[in-house]
Amino acid sequence: MGFQMGAIIFVGMYGGIKLDEYLDIKKFPVFTLLLSLAAVFGSIYLVIKDFLKK
């Protein structure tokens, strides 16, 4: 479960960083922030959903 959370958050952060680099956003990394927060909330949702299933 911990590995799953880490992997989801890593993918969200990596995607946000690459999207900010592609769009040349250097002043404020909007997509890094948004995708990392979405990944954190998504991973927490999946963990809670998995925990309640068992």
DARA-V129368 format. One record per helix or strand. SS is the DSSP state (H for helix, E for strand). FROM is the first residue (numbers start at 1). LEN is the number of residues. Records with the same first field share a line. If there is no record, write none. Layout:
SS = FROM-LEN ; FROM-LEN
This chain:
H = 2-21 ; 30-24
